[in-house]
């Protein structure tokens, strides 16, 4: 499909730089069957759920994956920024590096943090082992496993989305704001942002209504922010992400489907993991691995019945996904309504509850 089909005009003022406070006060646009729209708030979510339905959350936890460092060639110093996005071994990460042209294979980068509370040994040395497209590189670190994790946590920064980071710096608030209340599996470099709207109190209200909750893990990568630079969707390459679903969760979700209740994915990451794991007949089993699933209109959904997701960028793979789920015309209409009525967009913005178009 032509990427231009997924374009729309978004006023810059509607890009959210901070989340709503409290979290459940964010607005929620319900897109029902036939594209019928209903303006609500996240606190109204329980009213959209039925006893026996199941919410599926992505429990990945964001790490401080944004690193700053230097490359030296004699007296020449180049300042280098790297965003880790996929771990490939105990001491190797794929990363998006800027400026990539200043680095050659075999060169080293010294990452550190200008903080007096850290010792002289609190630094990381990485060697460039491979160079790919869009500034992607394979970095081999001088530390490994838990030791590497510790240093990343010490010297790294929260990897705010570029449309936020370009407008303001990261601060202490982001360490809490850019993390779901149920995050527990470290490894993501971007938050599963639909989950940012939940509080423990809201989750308890949902359970009290007889709605079940389950957790899966997909470590979201920085590739989610890459722009689509091709003219046709068939030419776009998705970056892969690692995730898993355990057998107990798979069996419980199959039971939900068999009794006629709905499976609701909280976020596109939970959806993509479920759709990657389910077979063509809608059978879900334990699953672990890497997925680069790219969902566009025409895709046959195997498992997910409803989707809660924030508002996405024009021409993005995520707007393509929601258009596949609820219909391109329906989503263009919904987004136009959201723009006209002042909904806030992107990671810290408002959210939507989408019903699948049959």
C-alpha positions as CSV (number, residue, x, y, z in Angstrom):
1,X,0.0,0.0,0.0
2,X,1.1,3.6,-0.6
3,X,2.4,5.2,2.6
4,X,0.7,8.5,1.7
5,X,-2.6,6.8,2.5
6,X,-1.6,7.0,6.2
7,X,-0.7,10.7,6.2
8,X,-2.6,13.4,8.1
9,X,-1.9,16.9,9.5
10,X,-1.3,17.1,13.2
11,X,-0.8,20.5,14.9
12,X,2.4,20.5,16.9
13,X,0.7,21.9,19.9
14,X,-1.1,18.6,20.4
15,X,2.1,16.6,21.0
16,X,2.1,15.9,24.7
17,X,5.4,16.7,26.5
18,X,4.1,15.5,29.9
19,X,1.5,12.9,30.9
20,X,-1.9,13.6,32.4
21,X,-2.0,13.8,36.2
22,X,-3.5,11.7,37.6
23,X,-2.8,9.0,35.0
24,X,-6.5,7.9,34.7
25,X,-7.6,11.5,34.0
26,X,-6.3,11.2,30.4
27,X,-8.9,11.3,27.7
28,X,-10.0,8.0,26.0
29,X,-11.7,7.8,22.6
30,X,-13.9,4.8,22.2
31,X,-14.0,3.7,18.5
32,X,-16.8,1.2,18.3
33,X,-18.2,-1.0,15.5
34,X,-18.8,1.0,12.4
35,X,-16.5,3.7,13.6
36,X,-19.0,5.1,16.1
37,X,-17.1,7.5,18.4
38,X,-17.5,8.1,22.1
39,X,-15.5,10.6,24.2
40,X,-14.5,9.2,27.6
41,X,-11.6,9.3,30.1
42,X,-9.3,6.4,31.1
43,X,-11.2,6.2,34.5
44,X,-14.2,5.2,32.4
45,X,-12.4,2.1,31.0
46,X,-14.2,-0.4,33.3
47,X,-17.5,0.6,31.8
48,X,-16.2,-0.7,28.4
49,X,-15.3,-4.1,29.8
50,X,-17.5,-7.2,30.5
51,X,-17.2,-9.8,33.2
52,X,-14.9,-12.6,31.9
53,X,-13.0,-10.3,29.4
54,X,-9.2,-10.3,29.7
55,X,-6.8,-7.4,29.6
56,X,-3.3,-8.4,28.4
57,X,-0.5,-6.1,29.6
58,X,3.2,-5.9,28.4
59,X,5.2,-6.0,31.6
60,X,8.6,-5.0,30.1
61,X,10.6,-2.4,32.0
62,X,12.4,0.5,30.4
63,X,16.1,0.7,31.0
64,X,18.3,3.8,30.7
65,X,19.3,2.9,27.2
66,X,20.4,6.4,26.0
67,X,24.2,6.7,26.3
68,X,26.6,9.6,25.7
69,X,30.3,9.2,25.0
70,X,33.4,10.1,22.9
71,X,35.4,8.6,20.1
72,X,39.1,9.7,20.1
73,X,41.5,9.7,17.2
74,X,44.6,11.3,18.5
75,X,43.7,14.8,19.5
76,X,40.4,14.7,17.6
77,X,37.3,14.0,19.7
78,X,33.8,13.3,18.4
79,X,30.8,13.3,20.7
80,X,28.7,10.2,20.1
81,X,25.2,9.3,21.2
82,X,23.9,5.8,21.2
83,X,20.4,4.3,21.9
84,X,20.5,0.7,22.7
85,X,17.6,-1.2,21.1
86,X,18.2,-5.0,21.1
87,X,20.5,-7.2,23.2
88,X,22.1,-10.0,21.1
89,X,24.5,-11.5,23.7
90,X,25.6,-10.9,27.3
91,X,28.1,-8.2,26.2
92,X,26.6,-7.0,22.8
93,X,23.8,-4.7,21.9
94,X,22.4,-3.4,18.6
95,X,22.2,0.4,18.9
96,X,21.3,3.4,16.8
97,X,24.3,5.7,16.9
98,X,24.7,9.4,16.0
99,X,26.6,10.6,14.2
100,X,27.3,7.3,12.5
101,X,29.6,8.6,9.8
102,X,32.2,9.5,12.4
103,X,32.7,5.8,13.4
104,X,34.5,3.0,11.7
105,X,34.4,-0.7,12.4
106,X,36.9,-1.6,15.1
107,X,36.9,1.9,16.7
108,X,36.0,2.4,20.3
109,X,33.6,4.7,22.2
110,X,34.0,5.6,25.8
111,X,30.6,6.2,27.4
112,X,30.4,7.9,30.8
113,X,28.3,10.3,32.8
114,X,29.5,13.7,34.1
115,X,28.4,13.1,37.7
116,X,30.6,13.5,40.7
117,X,28.7,10.8,42.6
118,X,30.1,8.3,40.2
119,X,33.6,6.9,40.4
120,X,36.4,7.0,37.8
121,X,35.6,3.4,36.9
122,X,32.0,4.1,36.1
123,X,32.3,4.1,32.3
124,X,31.7,1.7,29.5
125,X,34.0,1.1,26.5
126,X,32.3,-0.2,23.4
127,X,33.9,-1.5,20.1
128,X,32.0,-1.1,16.8
129,X,31.8,-4.6,15.4
130,X,29.2,-4.0,12.6
131,X,27.6,-1.1,10.8
132,X,24.1,-1.3,9.2
133,X,21.5,1.1,7.9
134,X,20.0,4.2,9.6
135,X,22.9,4.5,11.9
136,X,22.4,1.0,13.4
137,X,25.6,-0.6,14.8
138,X,26.6,-3.7,16.7
139,X,28.5,-2.6,19.9
140,X,30.6,-5.0,21.9
141,X,31.1,-3.8,25.5
142,X,34.0,-4.3,27.9
143,X,31.6,-5.6,30.5
144,X,29.1,-8.4,30.4
145,X,25.8,-9.7,31.9
146,X,24.8,-8.2,35.2
147,X,27.9,-6.0,35.4
148,X,27.0,-4.4,32.1
149,X,23.4,-3.9,33.2
150,X,24.7,-2.2,36.3
151,X,26.8,0.3,34.4
152,X,24.1,1.1,31.9
153,X,21.7,1.9,34.8
154,X,24.4,4.1,36.3
155,X,25.5,6.1,33.3
156,X,22.5,5.9,31.0
157,X,19.5,8.2,30.5
158,X,15.8,7.4,30.0
159,X,15.4,7.1,26.2
160,X,12.6,9.6,25.7
161,X,11.0,9.5,22.2
162,X,12.6,11.9,19.8
163,X,9.5,14.1,19.5
164,X,9.8,14.8,23.2
165,X,13.6,14.8,23.6
166,X,13.9,17.5,20.9
167,X,11.7,19.8,22.9
168,X,12.9,19.3,26.4
169,X,15.5,17.4,28.4
170,X,14.9,14.2,30.4
171,X,14.5,14.8,34.1
172,X,13.7,12.9,37.3
173,X,10.0,12.9,36.6
174,X,10.5,10.8,33.5
175,X,12.0,8.0,35.5
176,X,8.5,7.4,37.0
177,X,6.3,8.9,34.2
178,X,7.9,6.8,31.5
179,X,7.4,3.5,33.3
180,X,4.2,1.4,33.8
181,X,3.2,0.7,37.4
182,X,3.4,-3.1,36.6
183,X,6.8,-3.0,34.8
184,X,9.1,-5.8,36.0
185,X,11.0,-7.5,33.1
186,X,14.0,-5.2,32.3
187,X,15.0,-4.8,28.7
188,X,12.8,-2.2,26.9
189,X,14.2,1.0,25.5
190,X,10.8,2.4,24.8
191,X,7.7,2.2,27.1
192,X,4.5,0.3,26.1
193,X,2.8,3.7,26.4
194,X,-0.9,2.6,26.5
195,X,0.0,1.1,29.9
196,X,1.2,4.4,31.3
197,X,-2.4,5.3,31.9
198,X,-3.0,2.6,34.5
199,X,-2.7,3.0,38.3
200,X,-2.9,0.2,40.8
201,X,-6.3,1.6,41.9
202,X,-7.7,1.4,38.4
203,X,-6.4,-2.1,37.9
204,X,-8.2,-3.1,41.1
205,X,-11.4,-1.6,39.9
206,X,-11.1,-3.6,36.7
207,X,-10.5,-6.8,38.6
208,X,-13.5,-6.1,40.9
209,X,-15.6,-6.0,37.8
210,X,-14.7,-9.6,37.0
211,X,-12.2,-8.8,34.3
212,X,-9.1,-11.0,34.2
213,X,-5.6,-9.6,33.7
214,X,-2.5,-11.3,32.2
215,X,1.0,-10.3,31.5
216,X,3.3,-11.0,28.6
217,X,6.7,-9.5,27.8
218,X,7.9,-7.8,24.6
219,X,11.0,-5.7,25.0
220,X,10.2,-2.7,22.9
221,X,13.1,-1.4,20.8
222,X,14.0,2.1,19.5
223,X,13.1,0.9,16.0
224,X,9.5,1.7,16.9
225,X,10.4,5.4,16.4
226,X,12.1,5.0,13.0
227,X,10.2,6.9,10.3
228,X,8.9,5.1,7.3
229,X,11.1,6.4,4.4
230,X,9.7,4.2,1.5
231,X,6.8,5.0,-0.7
232,X,5.2,1.5,-0.5
233,X,4.6,-0.5,2.7
234,X,6.0,-3.6,1.1
235,X,9.5,-2.0,1.0
236,X,9.6,-1.1,4.7
237,X,11.8,-3.3,7.0
238,X,10.7,-3.7,10.6
239,X,13.3,-4.1,13.4
240,X,12.8,-7.2,15.4
241,X,12.0,-7.3,19.1
242,X,12.3,-10.1,21.7
243,X,9.4,-11.4,23.8
244,X,7.8,-14.4,25.4
245,X,4.4,-15.8,26.6
246,X,4.4,-18.6,29.2
247,X,2.2,-21.7,28.9
248,X,0.0,-20.9,31.8
249,X,-0.9,-17.5,30.3
250,X,-1.5,-19.0,26.9
251,X,-3.9,-21.6,28.3
252,X,-5.8,-19.0,30.3
253,X,-6.2,-16.7,27.3
254,X,-7.4,-19.7,25.1
255,X,-10.0,-20.4,27.8
256,X,-11.2,-16.7,27.6
257,X,-11.6,-17.1,23.8
258,X,-13.4,-20.5,24.0
259,X,-16.1,-19.2,26.4
260,X,-16.8,-16.2,24.1
261,X,-15.2,-13.4,26.0
262,X,-12.8,-10.8,24.5
263,X,-9.1,-10.5,24.7
264,X,-8.1,-6.9,24.9
265,X,-4.5,-5.9,24.2
266,X,-3.2,-3.0,26.2
267,X,-0.9,-1.4,23.7
268,X,0.3,-2.3,20.2
269,X,3.3,-4.2,21.7
270,X,1.0,-6.7,23.5
271,X,-1.0,-7.0,20.3
272,X,2.0,-7.7,18.1
273,X,3.3,-10.3,20.5
274,X,-0.1,-12.1,20.7
275,X,-0.5,-12.0,16.9
276,X,3.1,-13.3,16.5
277,X,2.5,-16.2,18.8
278,X,-1.0,-17.3,17.6
279,X,-1.2,-19.7,14.7
280,X,-3.5,-19.2,11.6
281,X,-6.3,-21.0,13.5
282,X,-6.1,-18.7,16.5
283,X,-4.4,-21.3,18.7
284,X,-2.1,-19.7,21.3
285,X,0.7,-21.7,23.0
286,X,3.8,-20.8,25.0
287,X,6.1,-18.7,22.8
288,X,9.5,-17.1,23.0
289,X,11.6,-15.5,20.3
290,X,12.1,-12.5,18.1
291,X,9.3,-10.9,16.0
292,X,9.3,-8.3,13.3
293,X,5.6,-8.6,12.5
294,X,4.4,-5.7,10.3
295,X,0.6,-5.3,10.4
296,X,-1.0,-3.3,7.6
297,X,-4.6,-3.2,6.2
298,X,-5.5,-6.6,4.8
299,X,-3.9,-8.5,7.7
300,X,-6.1,-11.3,9.2
301,X,-6.2,-10.9,13.0
302,X,-5.8,-14.2,14.7
303,X,-6.3,-13.5,18.4
304,X,-6.9,-9.9,19.6
305,X,-10.5,-8.6,19.9
306,X,-10.0,-5.1,21.2
307,X,-7.0,-2.7,21.5
308,X,-6.2,0.1,23.8
309,X,-3.6,2.3,22.3
310,X,-2.4,6.0,22.3
311,X,-2.5,8.2,19.2
312,X,0.3,7.7,16.7
313,X,2.4,9.6,14.2
314,X,1.3,10.2,10.7
315,X,2.7,7.7,8.2
316,X,3.9,5.5,11.0
317,X,3.8,1.7,11.2
318,X,1.6,2.0,14.3
319,X,-1.0,4.1,12.5
320,X,-0.9,1.4,9.8
321,X,-1.6,-1.2,12.5
322,X,-4.6,0.6,14.0
323,X,-5.9,1.2,10.5
324,X,-5.7,-2.6,9.8
325,X,-7.5,-3.3,13.1
326,X,-10.4,-0.9,12.9
327,X,-10.4,0.2,9.3
328,X,-8.4,2.9,7.5
329,X,-11.4,5.2,6.8
330,X,-12.7,4.7,10.4
331,X,-9.3,5.6,11.9
332,X,-8.8,8.6,9.7
333,X,-12.2,9.8,10.9
334,X,-11.4,9.1,14.5
335,X,-8.0,10.9,14.3
336,X,-9.6,13.9,12.7
337,X,-12.1,14.0,15.5
338,X,-9.3,13.7,18.0
339,X,-7.4,16.6,16.5
340,X,-10.5,18.8,16.3
341,X,-11.5,18.1,19.9
342,X,-8.0,18.6,21.4
343,X,-6.8,15.1,22.2
344,X,-3.1,14.9,23.1
345,X,-0.9,12.7,20.9
346,X,2.0,10.2,21.2
347,X,3.7,8.6,24.2
348,X,2.5,11.0,27.0
349,X,-0.8,11.7,25.3
350,X,-4.3,10.5,25.5
351,X,-5.5,7.1,24.4
352,X,-8.2,5.1,22.6
353,X,-10.1,1.9,22.9
354,X,-10.6,0.3,19.5
355,X,-13.0,-2.5,18.6
356,X,-11.9,-4.8,15.7
357,X,-13.5,-4.3,12.4
358,X,-14.9,-7.6,11.2
